[in-house]
Each structure stands twice: as structure tokens, then as C-alpha cells.
Amino acid sequence: MKKLVVLSGSGISAESGLATFRGNDGLWDNYPVEDVASIEGWYRNPGLVIEFYNRLRAKLADIRPNQAHLDIAALEKDYDVTVVTQNVDDLHERAGSSRIIHLHGELTKVRPENRSGGVRDIGYGRIALGEKEHGAQLRPHIVWFGESVPEFEPAVEAVSKADILLIVGTSMQVYPAASLMYYADPKCRIFVVDPADVPTDGNSRIVHIKEKATTGVARFISMIQGKEA
């Protein structure tokens, strides 16, 4: 069974109604990214950060996976699929994907800020400033700017073994995630689904499907299954 790795970003969840991580205005849901998605922002105002993610978590409860999520999950019938996502939502899980690497953490989980305890799932619930475990403030289980990316090495290993790499919904501008495609084997087939122009660095093996995630993933599937010339 061929190994297929999907590298997904916020664009795939945008069609479900979740705001993309960073727009041209440098905001995420009307907040400066530096205030709610950096370790410095957490140190400056943990109450703001906690409430931001509480609201995002509550919003996620009403969001549903879209056809792109569902189509990727269905690929497990014919391929050995690993999803490497930059997204913190749980839409790939709810769509049915079984092997998911979350590069930037998971919105539905929290942990003590000093890592004195483990990560736990709170679903779509809330945490509060002053709520502690093991003597430390609980914080979102999110990888912010200024922090290391613990799941990067497992992602590199998955990409390096891929026969097919699908990149969907990501501008490939946030590092280290943006470097993952360069770990693909020279024989790996690479497909990028993005309605905008994407930098390919002159790599002729990259097939650019210039469509949004839902229609682009469907077209990708037709291409790898030989249904489209």
C-alpha cells in the first residue's frame, strides 16, 4: 500500500468556517497574532490568551468537517495515510482520519505551563486564569511563536517515506513546517492544492491544482487514481 502524506493548513478549515491563521492584515480573528499566538503574548497577558482560546474552542464545537476533510479520511481505504497538520482544530479527527500529527498543538487540550503534568483533553470546555494543575497555571496545548515544535521530527520521518505528498490549505510560509516538503524523496509525487500562485522553486515534479480545498482535493484524488489525464 502506497504511503500518502497530507500536509494541511488553515485553508482547509476555512471552508468549514474557521478563520485562517494569518490574513494579509496580520490578524487572527481580529487579534494581532503576536498577542495571542506567541510565548511573549502569553507572558504579557495570559488572561487575554486564555479567553481567546476559550472562545475559539467554543466556536470549534459548532464547526463541522468539510468535504476535503472527509475525502482525505476516505483515502485510508486505498493508501497508508498520515496527516501532518498545522491546524489546531480537530476536524481531521472528526472526519475519520486515524493517523494525525499536529505540528502546532491541539485546541481541545491543555497542560500546566511548567510542564509539571501531562496534556489532557478538555473538549470544547473552558479554562480560567488562576486554574492550576501541579501548582502551575493551565495553558492551551498550542505551539506558539517562540516555542519549539516537538512533532517536527515525526513529521519529517513521515514525509521522507511518502510516495505521494499532498499539500493543501497552507501558504508554506510558516517555518519549520514550510520546510517539510524538502524532506520528500526525489521519487515522491508532490501535489499542491491552493487557489493562489505558489512558489515551486522551479521544481517540475510539483503539480499545482489551482483550486480551493474541497474541489482541489477531489481533483487530486481523480488524478492519483487515474481518472483524469
C-alpha positions as CSV (number, residue, x, y, z in Angstrom):
1,M,0.0,0.0,0.0
2,K,1.5,3.4,-1.0
3,K,2.3,5.9,1.6
4,L,0.4,9.2,1.2
5,V,1.2,12.1,3.4
6,V,-1.1,15.1,3.6
7,L,0.3,18.4,4.8
8,S,-2.7,20.6,5.7
9,G,-3.0,24.2,6.8
10,S,-5.7,26.7,7.8
11,G,-7.1,27.0,4.2
12,I,-8.6,23.5,4.5
13,S,-10.6,24.5,7.6
14,A,-11.6,27.9,6.2
15,E,-14.3,26.3,4.1
16,S,-15.8,24.9,7.4
17,G,-16.0,28.5,8.7
18,L,-12.8,28.8,10.8
19,A,-10.7,31.9,10.2
20,T,-7.3,31.3,8.5
21,F,-4.4,31.6,10.9
22,R,-3.0,34.8,9.5
23,G,-4.6,37.1,6.9
24,N,-2.9,39.9,5.0
25,D,-3.7,42.2,7.9
26,G,-1.6,40.2,10.4
27,L,-4.7,39.4,12.5
28,W,-6.2,36.2,13.7
29,D,-9.9,36.6,14.5
30,N,-9.3,40.3,14.9
31,Y,-6.4,39.9,17.3
32,P,-2.7,40.7,16.4
33,V,-1.0,37.3,16.0
34,E,1.8,38.4,18.4
35,D,-0.8,38.9,21.2
36,V,-2.5,35.6,21.1
37,A,0.0,33.2,19.3
38,S,3.4,33.9,20.8
39,I,5.0,33.0,24.1
40,E,5.7,36.7,24.6
41,G,2.0,37.4,24.3
42,W,1.3,34.7,27.0
43,Y,3.8,36.3,29.4
44,R,2.4,39.8,28.8
45,N,-1.3,38.9,29.2
46,P,-2.2,35.3,29.9
47,G,-5.8,36.2,30.7
48,L,-6.3,37.6,27.2
49,V,-4.7,34.5,25.7
50,I,-6.8,32.1,27.8
51,E,-10.0,33.9,26.9
52,F,-9.1,34.0,23.2
53,Y,-8.7,30.2,23.1
54,N,-11.8,29.7,25.2
55,R,-13.8,31.5,22.6
56,L,-12.0,29.7,19.7
57,R,-12.7,26.3,21.4
58,A,-16.4,27.2,21.8
59,K,-16.6,28.2,18.2
60,L,-15.0,24.9,17.1
61,A,-17.8,23.0,18.8
62,D,-20.2,24.3,16.2
63,I,-17.9,23.7,13.2
64,R,-18.1,20.6,11.1
65,P,-15.5,18.9,8.8
66,N,-16.0,19.8,5.1
67,Q,-15.7,17.5,2.1
68,A,-11.9,18.0,1.9
69,H,-11.5,16.6,5.4
70,L,-13.9,13.7,4.6
71,D,-12.2,12.9,1.3
72,I,-8.8,12.8,2.9
73,A,-10.1,10.4,5.6
74,A,-11.6,8.2,2.9
75,L,-8.2,7.8,1.2
76,E,-7.3,5.4,4.0
77,K,-9.2,2.7,2.2
78,D,-6.6,2.6,-0.6
79,Y,-3.5,4.3,0.9
80,D,-1.4,4.3,4.1
81,V,-2.3,7.9,5.0
82,T,-0.6,10.2,7.5
83,V,-2.0,13.7,8.0
84,V,0.5,16.3,9.1
85,T,-1.5,19.4,10.0
86,Q,-0.5,22.9,11.1
87,N,-4.1,23.3,12.3
88,V,-5.0,23.2,16.0
89,D,-8.7,22.1,15.3
90,D,-9.9,18.5,15.5
91,L,-11.7,18.5,12.1
92,H,-9.4,15.8,10.6
93,E,-10.2,13.6,13.6
94,R,-13.9,14.1,13.3
95,A,-13.8,13.4,9.6
96,G,-12.3,10.0,10.4
97,S,-8.6,10.3,9.8
98,S,-6.7,7.9,12.1
99,R,-3.1,9.0,11.9
100,I,-2.6,12.7,12.6
101,I,0.5,14.7,13.6
102,H,-0.4,18.1,15.0
103,L,2.6,20.3,14.5
104,H,1.2,23.3,16.3
105,G,-0.7,21.6,19.1
106,E,-4.4,20.9,19.7
107,L,-7.1,23.4,20.7
108,T,-9.1,20.8,22.7
109,K,-6.2,20.1,25.0
110,V,-4.5,21.9,27.9
111,R,-1.4,21.4,30.0
112,P,0.4,23.1,33.0
113,E,2.6,25.9,31.8
114,N,5.6,24.5,33.5
115,R,5.0,21.0,32.0
116,S,4.8,19.6,35.5
117,G,1.9,17.5,34.4
118,G,0.6,15.8,31.3
119,V,-1.6,17.0,28.5
120,R,-5.3,16.5,29.0
121,D,-8.3,16.8,26.8
122,I,-11.0,19.3,27.8
123,G,-13.0,19.0,24.6
124,Y,-14.7,22.4,23.9
125,G,-14.7,23.5,27.6
126,R,-13.1,26.5,29.2
127,I,-10.1,27.1,31.5
128,A,-9.6,30.2,33.7
129,L,-6.8,32.4,34.8
130,G,-5.8,31.0,38.2
131,E,-6.8,27.5,37.3
132,K,-3.8,25.3,38.1
133,E,-2.6,21.8,38.0
134,H,0.5,20.6,39.8
135,G,0.9,24.1,41.1
136,A,1.1,25.7,37.6
137,Q,-1.3,27.7,35.5
138,L,-3.1,25.7,32.8
139,R,-2.5,26.9,29.3
140,P,-3.7,25.9,25.8
141,H,-1.7,23.0,24.4
142,I,-0.7,25.1,21.5
143,V,2.8,25.7,19.9
144,W,3.2,29.4,19.8
145,F,5.8,31.5,18.0
146,G,8.9,31.5,20.1
147,E,8.5,27.8,21.1
148,S,9.9,24.6,19.8
149,V,7.9,22.3,17.6
150,P,8.1,18.8,19.3
151,E,6.3,17.0,16.5
152,F,8.5,18.2,13.7
153,E,10.8,15.2,13.7
154,P,7.9,12.7,13.4
155,A,6.6,14.8,10.6
156,V,9.9,14.8,8.8
157,E,10.1,11.0,9.1
158,A,6.6,10.6,7.6
159,V,7.3,12.9,4.7
160,S,10.6,11.2,4.0
161,K,8.8,7.9,3.5
162,A,6.0,9.2,1.4
163,D,5.2,8.0,-2.1
164,I,2.7,10.9,-2.6
165,L,2.7,14.2,-0.8
166,L,-0.4,16.4,-0.9
167,I,-0.1,20.0,0.4
168,V,-3.4,21.7,0.9
169,G,-4.6,24.9,2.5
170,T,-1.2,26.2,3.5
171,S,0.9,29.1,2.1
172,M,4.1,27.2,3.2
173,Q,5.4,30.4,4.8
174,V,5.5,29.4,8.5
175,Y,8.6,27.6,9.5
176,P,9.6,24.9,10.3
177,A,6.5,23.5,8.7
178,A,7.3,25.2,5.3
179,S,10.5,23.2,5.0
180,L,8.8,19.8,5.2
181,M,8.3,19.3,1.5
182,Y,12.1,19.4,1.0
183,Y,12.4,16.2,3.0
184,A,10.4,14.2,0.4
185,D,12.2,11.5,-1.5
186,P,13.1,12.5,-5.1
187,K,10.7,9.9,-6.4
188,C,7.8,11.3,-4.3
189,R,4.9,12.8,-6.3
190,I,4.0,16.2,-4.9
191,F,0.7,18.0,-5.3
192,V,-0.2,21.4,-4.1
193,V,-3.8,22.5,-3.8
194,D,-4.1,26.3,-3.5
195,P,-6.2,28.8,-5.4
196,A,-3.3,31.3,-5.3
197,D,0.0,31.2,-7.0
198,V,2.5,29.1,-5.0
199,P,6.3,29.2,-5.1
200,T,7.6,25.9,-6.6
201,D,11.3,26.9,-6.8
202,G,11.3,25.5,-10.3
203,N,10.5,22.0,-9.1
204,S,9.0,20.3,-12.1
205,R,7.6,17.4,-10.1
206,I,5.2,19.7,-8.2
207,V,1.7,19.6,-9.6
208,H,-0.2,22.8,-8.7
209,I,-4.0,22.3,-8.5
210,K,-5.2,25.9,-8.5
211,E,-8.5,25.4,-6.6
212,K,-9.9,25.7,-3.1
213,A,-9.5,22.7,-0.8
214,T,-12.8,20.9,-1.3
215,T,-12.7,20.9,-5.1
216,G,-8.9,20.7,-5.3
217,V,-8.7,17.6,-3.1
218,A,-11.4,15.9,-5.2
219,R,-9.4,16.6,-8.3
220,F,-6.2,15.4,-6.7
221,I,-7.9,12.1,-5.9
222,S,-9.1,11.7,-9.5
223,M,-5.5,12.4,-10.7
224,I,-3.8,9.8,-8.5
225,Q,-6.5,7.2,-9.2
226,G,-6.0,7.7,-13.0
227,K,-9.4,9.2,-13.6
228,E,-8.0,12.3,-15.1
229,A,-5.4,12.7,-17.7
